[in-house]
């Protein structure tokens, strides 16, 4: 009966110490959109990933066209003309390569330096154990195992 109680306490400790959090990854990249051309930033996403970020444009009038295409090449997001700094966000509806397009085709006088920072939040949930929790679980298992071994030795 005591063993069952000890296991129950262990399960309560385990469930109370788990955090369910989305996994995130942040990235900053640069590209140069030439006069009359464009530059791109590509990354792989899984279906239901969320992307949010910001764009900074320097050069000419500090403006550029921003749109995003999915793995099939379909445009899924269009921010239109952005000037200076702007933010964006979209959700991946498929798995594969998504491309941020920075289109400078409307400009005939200056190339543009584009800096994009974005965060990808995975759609799935990830179990994350803080280091203190791992230590508590280890010590609890050690104490429980020691107790059971000593009890078995005493009974025999």
KANORLIN-V134763 format. One record per helix or strand of 3 or more residues. SS is the DSSP state (a for helix, b for strand). FROM is the first residue (numbers start at 1). LEN is the number of residues. If there is no record, write none. Layout:
SS/FROM/LEN + SS/FROM/LEN
This chain:
a/2/16 + b/19/15 + b/38/8 + b/50/9 + b/63/7 + b/75/9 + b/85/7 + b/96/8 + b/112/17 + a/131/25
